[in-house]
Amino acid sequence: MKFTAEIDVMPLKALLDPQGKAVTGSMKNLGLPEIEDVRIGKHISLEVEASSEAAAREKVDAACRKLLANPIMEFYTFSISGSGSH
């Protein structure tokens, strides 16, 4: 069965986010001072072949831990969807 995973990888809250800080500063320059504390991460979408949604979750979690996110600097969340059709 094929499932789709939507993964968000973000910098840990305790760490400085230079990109987010730059964008936050730019918001003030654009007349949008109400927008603050911008954090910038990455979004990854992938398809995974698995026998069940639980198996797909295990595979996606392994991919995140081993390659897609750096646990020293980032955290990740993901969702799995799909009808499980062949």
VOSE-831689 format. One record per atom (N, C-alpha, C): atom name; residue in three letters; x, y, z; residue number from 1. Coordinates in pm, whole numbers, plus 50000, padded with zeros to 5 digits. Example, Ala and Ser with C-alpha at 12.3 -4.5 7.8 and 13.67 -1.06 7.14 Angstrom:
# residues 2
<r atome="N" residu="ALA" u="51319" v="49431" w="50780" num="1"/>
<r atome="CA" residu="ALA" u="51230" v="49550" w="50780" num="1"/>
<r atome="C" residu="ALA" u="51320" v="49670" w="50780" num="1"/>
<r atome="N" residu="SER" u="51285" v="49775" w="50708" num="2"/>
<r atome="CA" residu="SER" u="51367" v="49894" w="50714" num="2"/>
<r atome="C" residu="SER" u="51290" v="50003" w="50787" num="2"/>
END
This chain:
# residues 86
<r atome="N" residu="MET" u="50084" v="49883" w="50000" num="1"/>
<r atome="CA" residu="MET" u="50000" v="50000" w="50000" num="1"/>
<r atome="C" residu="MET" u="50088" v="50124" w="50000" num="1"/>
<r atome="N" residu="LYS" u="50040" v="50229" w="49938" num="2"/>
<r atome="CA" residu="LYS" u="50117" v="50352" w="49928" num="2"/>
<r atome="C" residu="LYS" u="50054" v="50459" w="50017" num="2"/>
<r atome="N" residu="PHE" u="50137" v="50523" w="50096" num="3"/>
<r atome="CA" residu="PHE" u="50094" v="50630" w="50185" num="3"/>
<r atome="C" residu="PHE" u="50175" v="50755" w="50155" num="3"/>
<r atome="N" residu="THR" u="50118" v="50870" w="50187" num="4"/>
<r atome="CA" residu="THR" u="50186" v="50998" w="50170" num="4"/>
<r atome="C" residu="THR" u="50220" v="51052" w="50308" num="4"/>
<r atome="N" residu="ALA" u="50342" v="51097" w="50325" num="5"/>
<r atome="CA" residu="ALA" u="50386" v="51159" w="50450" num="5"/>
<r atome="C" residu="ALA" u="50414" v="51307" w="50425" num="5"/>
<r atome="N" residu="GLU" u="50366" v="51389" w="50515" num="6"/>
<r atome="CA" residu="GLU" u="50394" v="51533" w="50514" num="6"/>
<r atome="C" residu="GLU" u="50476" v="51560" w="50640" num="6"/>
<r atome="N" residu="ILE" u="50600" v="51603" w="50622" num="7"/>
<r atome="CA" residu="ILE" u="50695" v="51616" w="50732" num="7"/>
<r atome="C" residu="ILE" u="50735" v="51763" w="50747" num="7"/>
<r atome="N" residu="ASP" u="50735" v="51812" w="50870" num="8"/>
<r atome="CA" residu="ASP" u="50785" v="51947" w="50899" num="8"/>
<r atome="C" residu="ASP" u="50906" v="51932" w="50990" num="8"/>
<r atome="N" residu="VAL" u="51015" v="51997" w="50951" num="9"/>
<r atome="CA" residu="VAL" u="51139" v="51997" w="51030" num="9"/>
<r atome="C" residu="VAL" u="51166" v="52142" w="51068" num="9"/>
<r atome="N" residu="MET" u="51179" v="52166" w="51199" num="10"/>
<r atome="CA" residu="MET" u="51197" v="52302" w="51248" num="10"/>
<r atome="C" residu="MET" u="51317" v="52309" w="51343" num="10"/>
<r atome="N" residu="PRO" u="51380" v="52426" w="51351" num="11"/>
<r atome="CA" residu="PRO" u="51490" v="52441" w="51447" num="11"/>
<r atome="C" residu="PRO" u="51435" v="52433" w="51590" num="11"/>
<r atome="N" residu="LEU" u="51514" v="52377" w="51679" num="12"/>
<r atome="CA" residu="LEU" u="51473" v="52371" w="51819" num="12"/>
<r atome="C" residu="LEU" u="51450" v="52512" w="51873" num="12"/>
<r atome="N" residu="LYS" u="51350" v="52527" w="51957" num="13"/>
<r atome="CA" residu="LYS" u="51314" v="52659" w="52011" num="13"/>
<r atome="C" residu="LYS" u="51431" v="52723" w="52087" num="13"/>
<r atome="N" residu="ALA" u="51513" v="52642" w="52151" num="14"/>
<r atome="CA" residu="ALA" u="51623" v="52694" w="52231" num="14"/>
<r atome="C" residu="ALA" u="51738" v="52750" w="52146" num="14"/>
<r atome="N" residu="LEU" u="51738" v="52720" w="52017" num="15"/>
<r atome="CA" residu="LEU" u="51848" v="52763" w="51930" num="15"/>
<r atome="C" residu="LEU" u="51812" v="52888" w="51851" num="15"/>
<r atome="N" residu="LEU" u="51912" v="52968" w="51824" num="16"/>
<r atome="CA" residu="LEU" u="51893" v="53086" w="51741" num="16"/>
<r atome="C" residu="LEU" u="51859" v="53042" w="51599" num="16"/>
<r atome="N" residu="ASP" u="51763" v="53112" w="51538" num="17"/>
<r atome="CA" residu="ASP" u="51724" v="53086" w="51400" num="17"/>
<r atome="C" residu="ASP" u="51758" v="53211" w="51318" num="17"/>
<r atome="N" residu="PRO" u="51880" v="53217" w="51260" num="18"/>
<r atome="CA" residu="PRO" u="51922" v="53337" w="51189" num="18"/>
<r atome="C" residu="PRO" u="51829" v="53377" w="51074" num="18"/>
<r atome="N" residu="GLN" u="51780" v="53280" w="50998" num="19"/>
<r atome="CA" residu="GLN" u="51688" v="53312" w="50889" num="19"/>
<r atome="C" residu="GLN" u="51560" v="53372" w="50943" num="19"/>
<r atome="N" residu="GLY" u="51506" v="53310" w="51047" num="20"/>
<r atome="CA" residu="GLY" u="51383" v="53361" w="51107" num="20"/>
<r atome="C" residu="GLY" u="51402" v="53501" w="51164" num="20"/>
<r atome="N" residu="LYS" u="51517" v="53524" w="51226" num="21"/>
<r atome="CA" residu="LYS" u="51545" v="53657" w="51283" num="21"/>
<r atome="C" residu="LYS" u="51552" v="53762" w="51173" num="21"/>
<r atome="N" residu="ALA" u="51615" v="53728" w="51060" num="22"/>
<r atome="CA" residu="ALA" u="51624" v="53821" w="50947" num="22"/>
<r atome="C" residu="ALA" u="51486" v="53853" w="50891" num="22"/>
<r atome="N" residu="VAL" u="51403" v="53750" w="50878" num="23"/>
<r atome="CA" residu="VAL" u="51268" v="53772" w="50825" num="23"/>
<r atome="C" residu="VAL" u="51185" v="53854" w="50924" num="23"/>
<r atome="N" residu="THR" u="51200" v="53828" w="51053" num="24"/>
<r atome="CA" residu="THR" u="51129" v="53906" w="51154" num="24"/>
<r atome="C" residu="THR" u="51166" v="54054" w="51141" num="24"/>
<r atome="N" residu="GLY" u="51296" v="54083" w="51125" num="25"/>
<r atome="CA" residu="GLY" u="51340" v="54221" w="51106" num="25"/>
<r atome="C" residu="GLY" u="51282" v="54283" w="50980" num="25"/>
<r atome="N" residu="SER" u="51273" v="54205" w="50875" num="26"/>
<r atome="CA" residu="SER" u="51217" v="54255" w="50749" num="26"/>
<r atome="C" residu="SER" u="51068" v="54286" w="50761" num="26"/>
<r atome="N" residu="MET" u="50999" v="54214" w="50843" num="27"/>
<r atome="CA" residu="MET" u="50855" v="54240" w="50862" num="27"/>
<r atome="C" residu="MET" u="50834" v="54381" w="50914" num="27"/>
<r atome="N" residu="LYS" u="50918" v="54423" w="51007" num="28"/>
<r atome="CA" residu="LYS" u="50907" v="54560" w="51060" num="28"/>
<r atome="C" residu="LYS" u="50931" v="54661" w="50949" num="28"/>
<r atome="N" residu="ASN" u="51031" v="54635" w="50863" num="29"/>
<r atome="CA" residu="ASN" u="51061" v="54725" w="50752" num="29"/>
<r atome="C" residu="ASN" u="50949" v="54730" w="50650" num="29"/>
<r atome="N" residu="LEU" u="50869" v="54624" w="50642" num="30"/>
<r atome="CA" residu="LEU" u="50757" v="54620" w="50547" num="30"/>
<r atome="C" residu="LEU" u="50629" v="54676" w="50607" num="30"/>
<r atome="N" residu="GLY" u="50638" v="54731" w="50727" num="31"/>
<r atome="CA" residu="GLY" u="50520" v="54787" w="50791" num="31"/>
<r atome="C" residu="GLY" u="50433" v="54680" w="50857" num="31"/>
<r atome="N" residu="LEU" u="50493" v="54567" w="50891" num="32"/>
<r atome="CA" residu="LEU" u="50419" v="54458" w="50955" num="32"/>
<r atome="C" residu="LEU" u="50482" v="54423" w="51091" num="32"/>
<r atome="N" residu="PRO" u="50491" v="54521" w="51182" num="33"/>
<r atome="CA" residu="PRO" u="50558" v="54495" w="51310" num="33"/>
<r atome="C" residu="PRO" u="50482" v="54395" w="51398" num="33"/>
<r atome="N" residu="GLU" u="50357" v="54367" w="51364" num="34"/>
<r atome="CA" residu="GLU" u="50277" v="54272" w="51441" num="34"/>
<r atome="C" residu="GLU" u="50328" v="54129" w="51424" num="34"/>
<r atome="N" residu="ILE" u="50401" v="54104" w="51317" num="35"/>
<r atome="CA" residu="ILE" u="50454" v="53970" w="51291" num="35"/>
<r atome="C" residu="ILE" u="50591" v="53961" w="51357" num="35"/>
<r atome="N" residu="GLU" u="50603" v="53866" w="51449" num="36"/>
<r atome="CA" residu="GLU" u="50730" v="53853" w="51522" num="36"/>
<r atome="C" residu="GLU" u="50761" v="53706" w="51548" num="36"/>
<r atome="N" residu="ASP" u="50881" v="53682" w="51593" num="37"/>
<r atome="CA" residu="ASP" u="50929" v="53548" w="51629" num="37"/>
<r atome="C" residu="ASP" u="50910" v="53448" w="51514" num="37"/>
<r atome="N" residu="VAL" u="50953" v="53486" w="51394" num="38"/>
<r atome="CA" residu="VAL" u="50945" v="53398" w="51278" num="38"/>
<r atome="C" residu="VAL" u="51048" v="53287" w="51294" num="38"/>
<r atome="N" residu="ARG" u="51008" v="53164" w="51269" num="39"/>
<r atome="CA" residu="ARG" u="51098" v="53048" w="51269" num="39"/>
<r atome="C" residu="ARG" u="51087" v="52986" w="51130" num="39"/>
<r atome="N" residu="ILE" u="51198" v="52953" w="51070" num="40"/>
<r atome="CA" residu="ILE" u="51199" v="52897" w="50935" num="40"/>
<r atome="C" residu="ILE" u="51254" v="52756" w="50939" num="40"/>
<r atome="N" residu="GLY" u="51182" v="52665" w="50878" num="41"/>
<r atome="CA" residu="GLY" u="51222" v="52526" w="50871" num="41"/>
<r atome="C" residu="GLY" u="51205" v="52474" w="50730" num="41"/>
<r atome="N" residu="LYS" u="51178" v="52345" w="50720" num="42"/>
<r atome="CA" residu="LYS" u="51156" v="52286" w="50587" num="42"/>
<r atome="C" residu="LYS" u="51038" v="52190" w="50592" num="42"/>
<r atome="N" residu="HIS" u="50974" v="52176" w="50477" num="43"/>
<r atome="CA" residu="HIS" u="50861" v="52085" w="50463" num="43"/>
<r atome="C" residu="HIS" u="50901" v="51980" w="50360" num="43"/>
<r atome="N" residu="ILE" u="50879" v="51854" w="50393" num="44"/>
<r atome="CA" residu="ILE" u="50914" v="51744" w="50304" num="44"/>
<r atome="C" residu="ILE" u="50789" v="51660" w="50282" num="44"/>
<r atome="N" residu="SER" u="50762" v="51629" w="50158" num="45"/>
<r atome="CA" residu="SER" u="50650" v="51542" w="50123" num="45"/>
<r atome="C" residu="SER" u="50708" v="51420" w="50053" num="45"/>
<r atome="N" residu="LEU" u="50664" v="51302" w="50095" num="46"/>
<r atome="CA" residu="LEU" u="50715" v="51181" w="50030" num="46"/>
<r atome="C" residu="LEU" u="50608" v="51072" w="50030" num="46"/>
<r atome="N" residu="GLU" u="50628" v="50975" w="49944" num="47"/>
<r atome="CA" residu="GLU" u="50540" v="50858" w="49939" num="47"/>
<r atome="C" residu="GLU" u="50618" v="50739" w="49992" num="47"/>
<r atome="N" residu="VAL" u="50548" v="50654" w="50065" num="48"/>
<r atome="CA" residu="VAL" u="50612" v="50537" w="50123" num="48"/>
<r atome="C" residu="VAL" u="50525" v="50415" w="50098" num="48"/>
<r atome="N" residu="GLU" u="50587" v="50307" w="50058" num="49"/>
<r atome="CA" residu="GLU" u="50520" v="50179" w="50037" num="49"/>
<r atome="C" residu="GLU" u="50530" v="50103" w="50168" num="49"/>
<r atome="N" residu="ALA" u="50414" v="50063" w="50222" num="50"/>
<r atome="CA" residu="ALA" u="50413" v="49990" w="50349" num="50"/>
<r atome="C" residu="ALA" u="50287" v="49904" w="50357" num="50"/>
<r atome="N" residu="SER" u="50293" v="49803" w="50443" num="51"/>
<r atome="CA" residu="SER" u="50180" v="49710" w="50457" num="51"/>
<r atome="C" residu="SER" u="50065" v="49769" w="50536" num="51"/>
<r atome="N" residu="SER" u="50092" v="49873" w="50617" num="52"/>
<r atome="CA" residu="SER" u="49988" v="49936" w="50698" num="52"/>
<r atome="C" residu="SER" u="50030" v="50078" w="50732" num="52"/>
<r atome="N" residu="GLU" u="49937" v="50154" w="50785" num="53"/>
<r atome="CA" residu="GLU" u="49971" v="50291" w="50826" num="53"/>
<r atome="C" residu="GLU" u="50074" v="50289" w="50938" num="53"/>
<r atome="N" residu="ALA" u="50063" v="50196" w="51031" num="54"/>
<r atome="CA" residu="ALA" u="50160" v="50185" w="51140" num="54"/>
<r atome="C" residu="ALA" u="50300" v="50157" w="51085" num="54"/>
<r atome="N" residu="ALA" u="50310" v="50069" w="50987" num="55"/>
<r atome="CA" residu="ALA" u="50440" v="50038" w="50926" num="55"/>
<r atome="C" residu="ALA" u="50493" v="50160" w="50852" num="55"/>
<r atome="N" residu="ALA" u="50404" v="50235" w="50786" num="56"/>
<r atome="CA" residu="ALA" u="50446" v="50357" w="50716" num="56"/>
<r atome="C" residu="ALA" u="50499" v="50459" w="50817" num="56"/>
<r atome="N" residu="ARG" u="50433" v="50472" w="50932" num="57"/>
<r atome="CA" residu="ARG" u="50479" v="50564" w="51036" num="57"/>
<r atome="C" residu="ARG" u="50619" v="50527" w="51085" num="57"/>
<r atome="N" residu="GLU" u="50643" v="50398" w="51103" num="58"/>
<r atome="CA" residu="GLU" u="50775" v="50353" w="51148" num="58"/>
<r atome="C" residu="GLU" u="50882" v="50388" w="51046" num="58"/>
<r atome="N" residu="LYS" u="50852" v="50368" w="50918" num="59"/>
<r atome="CA" residu="LYS" u="50949" v="50397" w="50812" num="59"/>
<r atome="C" residu="LYS" u="50978" v="50546" w="50802" num="59"/>
<r atome="N" residu="VAL" u="50873" v="50628" w="50810" num="60"/>
<r atome="CA" residu="VAL" u="50892" v="50773" w="50802" num="60"/>
<r atome="C" residu="VAL" u="50969" v="50823" w="50923" num="60"/>
<r atome="N" residu="ASP" u="50935" v="50772" w="51042" num="61"/>
<r atome="CA" residu="ASP" u="51007" v="50813" w="51163" num="61"/>
<r atome="C" residu="ASP" u="51156" v="50778" w="51150" num="61"/>
<r atome="N" residu="ALA" u="51186" v="50659" w="51099" num="62"/>
<r atome="CA" residu="ALA" u="51326" v="50619" w="51080" num="62"/>
<r atome="C" residu="ALA" u="51397" v="50712" w="50981" num="62"/>
<r atome="N" residu="ALA" u="51329" v="50747" w="50872" num="63"/>
<r atome="CA" residu="ALA" u="51388" v="50837" w="50773" num="63"/>
<r atome="C" residu="ALA" u="51417" v="50974" w="50835" num="63"/>
<r atome="N" residu="CYS" u="51326" v="51021" w="50918" num="64"/>
<r atome="CA" residu="CYS" u="51347" v="51151" w="50984" num="64"/>
<r atome="C" residu="CYS" u="51465" v="51144" w="51080" num="64"/>
<r atome="N" residu="ARG" u="51470" v="51040" w="51162" num="65"/>
<r atome="CA" residu="ARG" u="51578" v="51026" w="51261" num="65"/>
<r atome="C" residu="ARG" u="51714" v="51007" w="51196" num="65"/>
<r atome="N" residu="LYS" u="51719" v="50930" w="51086" num="66"/>
<r atome="CA" residu="LYS" u="51847" v="50894" w="51025" num="66"/>
<r atome="C" residu="LYS" u="51898" v="50993" w="50921" num="66"/>
<r atome="N" residu="LEU" u="51807" v="51070" w="50858" num="67"/>
<r atome="CA" residu="LEU" u="51852" v="51153" w="50747" num="67"/>
<r atome="C" residu="LEU" u="51787" v="51291" w="50739" num="67"/>
<r atome="N" residu="LEU" u="51658" v="51299" w="50756" num="68"/>
<r atome="CA" residu="LEU" u="51587" v="51423" w="50723" num="68"/>
<r atome="C" residu="LEU" u="51597" v="51533" w="50828" num="68"/>
<r atome="N" residu="ALA" u="51622" v="51496" w="50953" num="69"/>
<r atome="CA" residu="ALA" u="51633" v="51596" w="51060" num="69"/>
<r atome="C" residu="ALA" u="51759" v="51570" w="51142" num="69"/>
<r atome="N" residu="ASN" u="51819" v="51677" w="51188" num="70"/>
<r atome="CA" residu="ASN" u="51935" v="51669" w="51276" num="70"/>
<r atome="C" residu="ASN" u="51885" v="51689" w="51419" num="70"/>
<r atome="N" residu="PRO" u="51875" v="51582" w="51499" num="71"/>
<r atome="CA" residu="PRO" u="51815" v="51593" w="51632" num="71"/>
<r atome="C" residu="PRO" u="51889" v="51686" w="51728" num="71"/>
<r atome="N" residu="ILE" u="52013" v="51720" w="51697" num="72"/>
<r atome="CA" residu="ILE" u="52087" v="51814" w="51782" num="72"/>
<r atome="C" residu="ILE" u="52035" v="51956" w="51764" num="72"/>
<r atome="N" residu="MET" u="51986" v="51986" w="51644" num="73"/>
<r atome="CA" residu="MET" u="51944" v="52123" w="51612" num="73"/>
<r atome="C" residu="MET" u="51797" v="52135" w="51573" num="73"/>
<r atome="N" residu="GLU" u="51731" v="52023" w="51541" num="74"/>
<r atome="CA" residu="GLU" u="51595" v="52029" w="51485" num="74"/>
<r atome="C" residu="GLU" u="51502" v="51928" w="51551" num="74"/>
<r atome="N" residu="PHE" u="51373" v="51956" w="51539" num="75"/>
<r atome="CA" residu="PHE" u="51272" v="51857" w="51575" num="75"/>
<r atome="C" residu="PHE" u="51181" v="51840" w="51454" num="75"/>
<r atome="N" residu="TYR" u="51107" v="51732" w="51451" num="76"/>
<r atome="CA" residu="TYR" u="51020" v="51706" w="51336" num="76"/>
<r atome="C" residu="TYR" u="50884" v="51655" w="51382" num="76"/>
<r atome="N" residu="THR" u="50787" v="51680" w="51298" num="77"/>
<r atome="CA" residu="THR" u="50653" v="51624" w="51314" num="77"/>
<r atome="C" residu="THR" u="50611" v="51575" w="51176" num="77"/>
<r atome="N" residu="PHE" u="50521" v="51479" w="51172" num="78"/>
<r atome="CA" residu="PHE" u="50472" v="51433" w="51042" num="78"/>
<r atome="C" residu="PHE" u="50332" v="51377" w="51055" num="78"/>
<r atome="N" residu="SER" u="50266" v="51374" w="50941" num="79"/>
<r atome="CA" residu="SER" u="50135" v="51309" w="50931" num="79"/>
<r atome="C" residu="SER" u="50138" v="51213" w="50814" num="79"/>
<r atome="N" residu="ILE" u="50058" v="51110" w="50823" num="80"/>
<r atome="CA" residu="ILE" u="50049" v="51007" w="50718" num="80"/>
<r atome="C" residu="ILE" u="49905" v="51010" w="50666" num="80"/>
<r atome="N" residu="SER" u="49893" v="51006" w="50536" num="81"/>
<r atome="CA" residu="SER" u="49759" v="50998" w="50476" num="81"/>
<r atome="C" residu="SER" u="49764" v="50905" w="50357" num="81"/>
<r atome="N" residu="GLY" u="49649" v="50873" w="50307" num="82"/>
<r atome="CA" residu="GLY" u="49638" v="50785" w="50191" num="82"/>
<r atome="C" residu="GLY" u="49537" v="50678" w="50215" num="82"/>
<r atome="N" residu="SER" u="49480" v="50632" w="50109" num="83"/>
<r atome="CA" residu="SER" u="49379" v="50528" w="50119" num="83"/>
<r atome="C" residu="SER" u="49441" v="50391" w="50135" num="83"/>
<r atome="N" residu="GLY" u="49572" v="50387" w="50121" num="84"/>
<r atome="CA" residu="GLY" u="49636" v="50257" w="50127" num="84"/>
<r atome="C" residu="GLY" u="49612" v="50176" w="50001" num="84"/>
<r atome="N" residu="SER" u="49579" v="50247" w="49892" num="85"/>
<r atome="CA" residu="SER" u="49553" v="50176" w="49767" num="85"/>
<r atome="C" residu="SER" u="49682" v="50134" w="49701" num="85"/>
<r atome="N" residu="HIS" u="49675" v="50033" w="49617" num="86"/>
<r atome="CA" residu="HIS" u="49795" v="49981" w="49548" num="86"/>
<r atome="C" residu="HIS" u="49829" v="50068" w="49430" num="86"/>
END
